[in-house]
Amino acid sequence: MVGAARGRPRVKYWEDFEVGESTELGSHSITEAEILAFARKYDPQPFHTDPEAARRSIFGGLIASGWHTCALMMRLSVEANRREEAAATGSPGLDSCRWLKPVRPGDALTGRTEVLETWPSRSKPIGFVRRRVELINQDGEAVVSIVGITMYRRRPAAAA
């Protein structure tokens, strides 16, 4: 428990993850202004950038870019890792990404994760954690779901 005596959380290494473990990531309420700003810069489709055109679309109103929701999920994940002092070292990628429901201005999104699998590297002092990460709206509906892999440092050997 490095740092626990000073009130800091312990570092969470690969060995600390268990299949089935769930974690809440935090929440974010999305605004029309941020939907428009993100979409105008990165995903300039009319149903993301123009409220009037969005009303005439199959969505019936402005929706956030799926990439924006993924970016929000990433932000919540990184903040949770910082709170926990996780020994994350990056990611080799995603297995899947599904946008399940439109995200609209005013939606309150909460992130959650579930560990699906863990395995050690055969050649490096790291381990891999595959997990499902979802954003859930204020109605309890999943709006985006990804399955991705994160690399974590292994616990250092005890000093002799």
C-alpha positions in Angstrom: 0.0 0.0 0.0 2.4 2.6 -1.2 1.3 6.0 0.0 -1.7 4.7 2.0 -0.3 6.0 5.3 -0.3 9.5 3.9 -4.0 9.2 2.9 -3.4 8.4 -0.8 -5.0 5.4 -2.3 -2.8 2.4 -3.1 -1.6 1.8 -6.6 -3.8 -0.7 -8.5 -1.6 -3.2 -10.5 -2.7 -5.9 -12.9 -2.8 -8.5 -10.1 -5.5 -6.4 -8.4 -8.1 -6.9 -11.1 -10.7 -9.7 -10.8 -13.1 -10.9 -13.5 -16.6 -9.6 -12.7 -15.3 -6.6 -10.9 -17.4 -3.4 -11.6 -16.3 0.2 -11.2 -18.2 3.4 -11.4 -16.3 6.0 -13.4 -18.2 9.2 -12.6 -20.7 11.3 -14.4 -21.0 14.2 -16.9 -24.0 16.2 -18.1 -23.6 17.1 -21.8 -24.6 20.5 -23.1 -25.7 21.7 -26.5 -22.7 24.0 -26.7 -20.2 21.1 -26.2 -22.1 18.9 -28.7 -21.9 21.7 -31.3 -18.2 22.5 -30.6 -17.0 18.9 -30.8 -19.0 18.1 -33.9 -18.1 21.3 -35.8 -14.5 20.4 -35.3 -14.4 16.6 -35.6 -17.7 15.2 -37.0 -19.5 17.9 -39.0 -22.7 16.0 -39.9 -25.8 18.2 -39.9 -27.6 16.2 -37.1 -24.5 17.0 -34.9 -23.9 20.6 -35.9 -27.2 22.2 -36.9 -30.1 22.1 -34.5 -32.7 22.9 -37.3 -31.3 20.3 -39.7 -31.2 17.8 -36.8 -34.9 18.4 -36.1 -35.6 17.4 -39.7 -33.4 14.3 -39.5 -34.4 10.7 -38.4 -33.2 11.7 -34.9 -35.7 14.5 -34.5 -33.2 16.7 -32.8 -29.6 17.4 -32.1 -27.5 14.5 -31.0 -23.9 14.1 -29.9 -21.3 12.5 -32.2 -20.6 8.9 -31.2 -16.9 9.9 -31.2 -17.8 12.6 -28.7 -19.4 10.0 -26.3 -16.3 7.9 -26.6 -14.1 10.9 -25.8 -16.3 11.5 -22.7 -16.0 7.9 -21.7 -12.2 8.1 -22.1 -12.1 11.2 -19.9 -14.1 9.5 -17.2 -11.9 6.5 -17.4 -8.7 8.5 -17.1 -10.0 10.5 -14.1 -11.0 7.2 -12.4 -7.5 5.8 -12.9 -6.0 8.9 -11.4 -8.3 8.7 -8.3 -7.3 5.1 -7.9 -3.6 5.6 -8.9 -3.9 2.7 -11.4 -0.8 1.5 -13.0 -2.3 1.8 -16.5 0.2 2.0 -19.4 -2.0 2.4 -22.4 -4.1 0.2 -24.7 -3.6 -2.0 -27.7 -7.1 -1.2 -28.8 -10.8 -2.0 -28.8 -12.6 -5.2 -29.6 -15.9 -3.5 -30.2 -17.7 -0.2 -30.0 -21.5 0.2 -30.3 -23.5 3.4 -30.1 -26.8 2.2 -28.7 -28.9 5.3 -28.1 -28.6 8.9 -29.2 -27.1 11.3 -26.7 -28.9 14.6 -26.5 -28.3 18.0 -24.8 -29.0 17.7 -21.1 -28.3 14.0 -20.8 -26.5 13.0 -17.6 -24.1 10.2 -18.5 -22.5 7.9 -15.9 -19.6 5.6 -16.8 -19.2 2.0 -15.5 -16.9 -0.8 -16.3 -16.9 -4.6 -15.8 -13.7 -6.7 -16.0 -14.2 -9.6 -18.5 -10.8 -11.2 -18.6 -7.2 -10.7 -17.5 -4.0 -12.3 -18.7 -0.2 -11.7 -18.2 2.2 -10.7 -21.0 4.6 -13.4 -21.9 7.4 -11.0 -22.7 6.9 -7.7 -20.6 6.3 -6.9 -17.0 2.6 -6.0 -17.7 -0.7 -7.7 -17.8 -3.8 -7.1 -19.9 -7.4 -6.4 -18.7 -10.3 -6.8 -21.1 -13.4 -5.0 -19.9 -16.7 -3.6 -21.0 -17.1 0.1 -20.5 -20.5 1.7 -20.8 -22.1 5.2 -20.5 -25.6 5.1 -19.0 -28.0 7.9 -19.3 -30.3 9.4 -16.7 -33.0 6.8 -17.7 -30.7 3.9 -17.0 -30.2 3.1 -20.7 -26.7 2.3 -22.1 -25.9 4.8 -24.8 -22.5 3.5 -25.8 -20.7 0.2 -25.0 -17.1 -0.7 -25.8 -15.0 -3.7 -25.1 -11.4 -2.7 -24.8 -8.1 -3.8 -23.5 -5.9 -1.9 -21.1 -2.3 -2.7 -20.2 -1.3 -2.4 -16.5 2.1 -2.7 -14.8 2.7 -5.9 -12.8 3.3 -5.5 -9.1 7.0 -5.0 -8.4 8.8 -7.8 -6.7 9.3 -7.2 -3.0 12.7 -5.7 -2.1 15.0 -8.3 -0.5 
